[in-house]
Amino acid sequence: MPDPITVTIKLFAIYQEAYGLPEVQWQFPAGATVGAVRDRALSDHPQLEPWRDRTRLGLNLQFVVEETPLHDGDEVVLIPPVSGG
């Protein structure tokens, strides 16, 4: 069985409020996808579920789709919609 991978997750807006931290590090099994990061955040904080389909996913400074595979040392960004004006 392959070793787990460690990724850094940068949290913004409502995600940062939920965790009380600007970033966290999590381990995932080899072969996990960027979508697994979002799913774990929603599992940890079910109140974030309304943002599931509106959260942009970033991987190493590029927007990606949830099926994008993760690699050890990657940096994932969860970007919910933000209001401004």
MDAnalysis code that builds the backbone (N, CA, C; Angstrom):
import MDAnalysis as mda
import numpy as np

u = mda.Universe.empty(255, n_residues=85, atom_resindex=np.repeat(np.arange(85), 3), trajectory=True)
u.add_TopologyAttr("name", ["N", "CA", "C"] * 85)
u.add_TopologyAttr("resid", np.arange(1, 86))
u.add_TopologyAttr("resname", ["MET", "PRO", "ASP", "PRO", "ILE", "THR", "VAL", "THR", "ILE", "LYS", "LEU", "PHE", "ALA", "ILE", "TYR", "GLN", "GLU", "ALA", "TYR", "GLY", "LEU", "PRO", "GLU", "VAL", "GLN", "TRP", "GLN", "PHE", "PRO", "ALA", "GLY", "ALA", "THR", "VAL", "GLY", "ALA", "VAL", "ARG", "ASP", "ARG", "ALA", "LEU", "SER", "ASP", "HIS", "PRO", "GLN", "LEU", "GLU", "PRO", "TRP", "ARG", "ASP", "ARG", "THR", "ARG", "LEU", "GLY", "LEU", "ASN", "LEU", "GLN", "PHE", "VAL", "VAL", "GLU", "GLU", "THR", "PRO", "LEU", "HIS", "ASP", "GLY", "ASP", "GLU", "VAL", "VAL", "LEU", "ILE", "PRO", "PRO", "VAL", "SER", "GLY", "GLY"])
u.atoms.positions = np.array([
    [0.850, -1.188, 0.000],
    [0.000, 0.000, 0.000],
    [0.893, 1.248, 0.000],
    [0.641, 2.189, -0.931],
    [1.483, 3.389, -0.997],
    [1.352, 4.244, 0.253],
    [2.415, 4.995, 0.509],
    [2.395, 5.905, 1.649],
    [1.364, 6.998, 1.417],
    [0.774, 7.521, 2.504],
    [-0.152, 8.645, 2.339],
    [0.614, 9.889, 1.874],
    [-0.128, 10.806, 1.277],
    [0.458, 12.068, 0.847],
    [0.014, 13.176, 1.791],
    [0.829, 14.201, 1.924],
    [0.499, 15.351, 2.770],
    [0.331, 16.567, 1.885],
    [-0.790, 17.266, 2.060],
    [-1.039, 18.481, 1.295],
    [-1.343, 19.625, 2.254],
    [-1.019, 20.835, 1.824],
    [-1.337, 22.045, 2.578],
    [-2.591, 22.648, 1.977],
    [-3.549, 22.998, 2.831],
    [-4.800, 23.583, 2.375],
    [-4.860, 25.019, 2.875],
    [-4.942, 25.961, 1.933],
    [-5.103, 27.378, 2.259],
    [-6.593, 27.655, 2.354],
    [-6.999, 28.273, 3.454],
    [-8.416, 28.520, 3.713],
    [-8.724, 30.009, 3.606],
    [-9.828, 30.337, 2.940],
    [-10.237, 31.718, 2.777],
    [-11.687, 31.895, 3.200],
    [-12.016, 33.124, 3.591],
    [-13.391, 33.537, 3.886],
    [-14.069, 32.563, 4.855],
    [-15.198, 31.993, 4.449],
    [-15.991, 31.172, 5.357],
    [-15.243, 29.918, 5.809],
    [-14.361, 29.376, 4.981],
    [-13.575, 28.210, 5.384],
    [-12.606, 28.589, 6.506],
    [-11.976, 29.742, 6.365],
    [-11.049, 30.196, 7.399],
    [-11.802, 30.475, 8.698],
    [-12.997, 31.050, 8.586],
    [-13.811, 31.294, 9.780],
    [-14.166, 29.982, 10.479],
    [-14.530, 28.972, 9.701],
    [-14.941, 27.687, 10.280],
    [-13.789, 27.026, 11.029],
    [-12.590, 27.076, 10.464],
    [-11.440, 26.407, 11.082],
    [-10.695, 27.299, 12.070],
    [-10.840, 28.614, 11.925],
    [-10.104, 29.531, 12.784],
    [-8.619, 29.566, 12.467],
    [-8.263, 29.130, 11.265],
    [-6.861, 29.063, 10.832],
    [-6.766, 29.473, 9.369],
    [-5.633, 30.036, 8.949],
    [-5.470, 30.379, 7.537],
    [-5.067, 29.186, 6.671],
    [-4.527, 28.139, 7.296],
    [-4.179, 26.938, 6.538],
    [-4.073, 25.744, 7.471],
    [-4.229, 24.571, 6.872],
    [-4.095, 23.306, 7.598],
    [-3.306, 22.345, 6.718],
    [-2.761, 21.308, 7.342],
    [-2.111, 20.232, 6.584],
    [-2.857, 18.947, 6.871],
    [-3.202, 18.240, 5.818],
    [-3.920, 16.983, 5.944],
    [-3.199, 15.906, 5.158],
    [-3.432, 14.659, 5.579],
    [-2.923, 13.516, 4.832],
    [-4.083, 12.838, 4.118],
    [-3.782, 12.336, 2.935],
    [-4.754, 11.612, 2.125],
    [-4.080, 10.365, 1.569],
    [-4.871, 9.362, 1.205],
    [-4.278, 8.198, 0.553],
    [-3.768, 8.583, -0.834],
    [-2.752, 7.903, -1.286],
    [-2.252, 8.117, -2.648],
    [-3.415, 7.938, -3.620],
    [-3.473, 8.786, -4.636],
    [-4.550, 8.708, -5.612],
    [-5.749, 9.582, -5.285],
    [-5.727, 10.254, -4.133],
    [-6.834, 11.147, -3.768],
    [-6.867, 12.330, -4.733],
    [-8.029, 12.975, -4.815],
    [-8.205, 14.102, -5.726],
    [-8.432, 15.396, -4.948],
    [-8.381, 16.505, -5.672],
    [-8.630, 17.806, -5.065],
    [-10.037, 17.842, -4.449],
    [-10.986, 17.179, -5.084],
    [-12.342, 17.122, -4.547],
    [-12.392, 16.500, -3.159],
    [-11.477, 15.588, -2.866],
    [-11.436, 14.962, -1.542],
    [-11.110, 15.988, -0.455],
    [-10.344, 17.008, -0.809],
    [-10.022, 18.066, 0.156],
    [-11.292, 18.822, 0.515],
    [-12.035, 19.245, -0.509],
    [-13.295, 19.951, -0.254],
    [-14.257, 19.067, 0.540],
    [-14.353, 17.795, 0.156],
    [-15.263, 16.884, 0.845],
    [-14.898, 16.744, 2.324],
    [-13.602, 16.694, 2.621],
    [-13.187, 16.593, 4.027],
    [-13.550, 17.860, 4.795],
    [-13.356, 19.017, 4.177],
    [-13.719, 20.270, 4.848],
    [-15.210, 20.301, 5.157],
    [-16.029, 19.832, 4.221],
    [-17.474, 19.822, 4.429],
    [-17.874, 18.775, 5.468],
    [-17.137, 17.686, 5.524],
    [-17.393, 16.668, 6.539],
    [-17.052, 17.199, 7.934],
    [-15.926, 17.919, 8.029],
    [-15.518, 18.506, 9.310],
    [-16.476, 19.599, 9.771],
    [-17.010, 20.355, 8.819],
    [-17.859, 21.518, 9.117],
    [-19.096, 21.489, 8.218],
    [-20.105, 20.681, 8.584],
    [-21.294, 20.517, 7.729],
    [-22.009, 21.825, 7.399],
    [-21.819, 22.856, 8.206],
    [-22.472, 24.133, 7.906],
    [-21.945, 24.754, 6.610],
    [-20.829, 24.240, 6.095],
    [-20.262, 24.746, 4.843],
    [-20.887, 24.089, 3.607],
    [-21.727, 23.094, 3.796],
    [-22.315, 22.344, 2.680],
    [-22.962, 23.236, 1.612],
    [-23.641, 24.332, 1.967],
    [-24.234, 25.179, 0.914],
    [-23.203, 25.727, -0.080],
    [-21.933, 25.715, 0.272],
    [-20.887, 26.246, -0.597],
    [-20.218, 25.164, -1.450],
    [-20.661, 23.908, -1.329],
    [-20.028, 22.794, -2.059],
    [-19.875, 23.109, -3.553],
    [-20.958, 23.460, -4.218],
    [-20.925, 23.633, -5.670],
    [-20.462, 25.015, -6.109],
    [-20.249, 25.910, -5.143],
    [-19.837, 27.270, -5.499],
    [-18.393, 27.560, -5.107],
    [-17.706, 26.573, -4.556],
    [-16.317, 26.747, -4.148],
    [-15.394, 26.442, -5.320],
    [-14.508, 27.387, -5.621],
    [-13.479, 27.152, -6.654],
    [-12.345, 26.374, -5.998],
    [-11.743, 25.495, -6.762],
    [-10.649, 24.663, -6.265],
    [-9.367, 25.067, -6.964],
    [-8.350, 25.349, -6.182],
    [-7.056, 25.696, -6.741],
    [-6.010, 24.683, -6.326],
    [-5.083, 24.414, -7.224],
    [-3.987, 23.488, -6.944],
    [-2.705, 24.126, -7.465],
    [-1.797, 24.400, -6.533],
    [-0.500, 24.976, -6.908],
    [-0.674, 26.205, -7.811],
    [-1.549, 27.122, -7.365],
    [-1.786, 28.419, -8.006],
    [-2.526, 28.344, -9.343],
    [-3.216, 27.242, -9.617],
    [-4.042, 27.142, -10.821],
    [-5.416, 26.601, -10.439],
    [-6.460, 27.137, -11.070],
    [-7.789, 26.576, -10.857],
    [-7.862, 25.220, -11.538],
    [-8.483, 24.248, -10.845],
    [-8.566, 22.883, -11.359],
    [-9.964, 22.328, -11.129],
    [-10.247, 21.188, -11.751],
    [-11.500, 20.477, -11.516],
    [-11.300, 19.502, -10.357],
    [-12.404, 19.100, -9.750],
    [-12.305, 18.279, -8.537],
    [-11.672, 16.918, -8.770],
    [-11.641, 16.436, -10.011],
    [-11.064, 15.123, -10.312],
    [-9.539, 15.160, -10.428],
    [-8.943, 16.344, -10.317],
    [-7.491, 16.480, -10.460],
    [-6.780, 15.726, -9.335],
    [-5.831, 14.844, -9.665],
    [-5.143, 14.082, -8.611],
    [-4.195, 14.947, -7.790],
    [-4.072, 14.565, -6.533],
    [-3.146, 15.226, -5.611],
    [-1.810, 14.494, -5.582],
    [-0.771, 15.249, -5.269],
    [0.560, 14.670, -5.069],
    [1.133, 15.201, -3.762],
    [2.050, 14.452, -3.184],
    [2.658, 14.846, -1.920],
    [3.268, 16.247, -2.056],
    [2.959, 17.111, -1.085],
    [3.511, 18.453, -1.073],
    [2.682, 19.492, -1.807],
    [1.574, 19.080, -2.424],
    [0.728, 20.028, -3.138],
    [0.120, 21.058, -2.189],
    [-0.268, 22.185, -2.776],
    [-0.981, 23.225, -2.034],
    [-2.348, 23.406, -2.686],
    [-3.389, 23.200, -1.898],
    [-4.763, 23.307, -2.372],
    [-5.380, 24.558, -1.753],
    [-6.175, 25.269, -2.561],
    [-6.864, 26.457, -2.091],
    [-8.360, 26.241, -2.262],
    [-9.121, 26.500, -1.194],
    [-10.579, 26.446, -1.248],
    [-11.067, 27.899, -1.265],
    [-11.707, 28.301, -2.371],
    [-12.110, 29.690, -2.548],
    [-13.631, 29.759, -2.707],
    [-14.325, 30.123, -1.630],
    [-15.780, 30.272, -1.742],
    [-16.093, 31.591, -2.447],
    [-17.343, 31.742, -2.906],
    [-17.696, 33.022, -3.494],
    [-17.574, 34.116, -2.436],
    [-17.077, 35.255, -2.841],
    [-16.959, 36.371, -1.898],
    [-17.730, 37.542, -2.439],
    [-18.298, 38.299, -1.534],
    [-19.009, 39.492, -1.960],
    [-18.094, 40.686, -1.802],
    [-18.318, 41.643, -2.597],
    [-17.498, 42.858, -2.516],
    [-18.130, 43.906, -3.392],
    [-17.528, 45.053, -3.381],
    [-18.121, 46.037, -4.234],
    [-17.411, 47.324, -4.264],
])
